[in-house]
């Protein structure tokens, strides 16, 4: 593992702080929101390029993994999050709703990057992505109605199309490159080079995406510094408990170490871009909900980087 990969939590945190600084002191914040998706697409292109097609096909047959991930994401996590809302955010329903929206929407992009950085089974992790995407869109209004007593209307069609494009374009490009590498030695050498330095490329564009995300909302975040501390405790408890719970679950189910890593990140990483888009569309007059969804990743992303490094060390020690 090279030096950059070892210090990835520090790099991710520095990227977030740099985004906040640049967004508040320059004009970067006005257009950085348009950079987030392209950076994510490059990330996913690298992830899909390194994925083995046969392993991905076999991953869809792993019913045990799919059931475990779905149970944690859509049964345990909503109940656990509501308890955290009552415990840590008793005085603000908007913050509670923001935290709930963040926690019940499993990630559809970041988690594959962190799974790859932790040397987990990215093909297996990717196998649950379509189900995660479908269930979170269908169930999010149900959770909000169940826990907060009000019906939620969302424009889901345009959001689904946007997410599908973000996923489909890098997947098709990686597939075309793999097909081309079978017919051209030059393309094959380029593909091998990209795969060899995949970790570094992924980390670079992950930091760029983080920087763009926080630059786009820097003024709102800096205007409400107390919200960071309010969200820090429930998120810290969530990541700590779910990390240990899922590892114990995976071990009890006799999963391989790289499969447990995939399960860890599909149940830890959250879909902040999707939940933020829903919040902006559904609650335009309640900015505190959206602000909670912007601050959440400032805590989440460095933690996921730290967890990726921790898992790599744990797995290396057992090898």
C-alpha positions, 0 to 999 in steps of 0.5 A: 500500500503506497503512502497516499492510500495509507493517509486517505482519511487525511486527504479526504478530510483536507479535500472537504476543508479545501472545498469549504475554503474555496467555496467561501472565498472564491467563485468556485461554489457557483459552478462546483455543483456541476463538477460532482457528477463528472468526478463520480463518473470517473470514479465509477469508470475505474471501479467498473474497469477493474471489476471481473464480469464473471465474478459480477454475474456470480455475485447476483446469485449470492442470495445470502449477501443480498438478504443481509444487506437489505435487512441492515439497510431497510429494516435495522437502519431506519429503526436505529436511526429513529432512536438516534434522532430521539436521543440526540436531536429531540428539539428539531424535527427538521434535523431529525428528518434530514438525518433520517433521509441520509441514513435510509438511502444507501449509497449508489456510488461512493461505497464501491470506491471505498470497497475497492480501496479496502480491497473488498469484493466490489463485484459483490457490492455492486450486485445489490446496487439496483435493489438498493436504488429501487428500495430507497426511492420506494421506501423513503416516503414510507419511512418519513410518513411512518416516523414523522407523520406527514406524506412526502411527495417527490419527483422521483422520475428525474432523479432516477434518470439522473442516477441511471445515467451516472451509473450507465455511462461509466459502465458502458465505457468500461465495457467498451474499453474491455472489449477493445483491449481484446482486439488491440494491444495498445488498448490492452496496455492502456487498460492494464495501466489504468487497472494497475494505478486504479487505487490512486486514480480513484482516490484522486477523483474521490478527493476532487468530488468531495472538494466540489461537493463542499464548495457548492454548499460552503456558505450555508455550512459555515453560516451554521457551524453548530449543526456540525456538532449536533450531527457528529454524535449520532453519526459517530454512534451509527458508524461505530455500531453498524461497522461492528454489527455487520462485521460480527454478522458476516463472521457469523454467516461464515463470509469471506473477508472481502465479502464482509468488507463489501457488506460493511460499505453497502450498509455504511455509506449513504447516498447524500446526493440523492437524499439532498436532491429529494430534500431540495425538491420536497422541502424547498421552504425547510432549508435545515433539512437540506443543510443537515444533508450537506453537513452529513458527508463532511463527517461521513467521508473521512470516517469511510476513509478511516474504515477502509484503512482499518479494514485493510490493516485488519485483513492484512494482519490475518493474511 
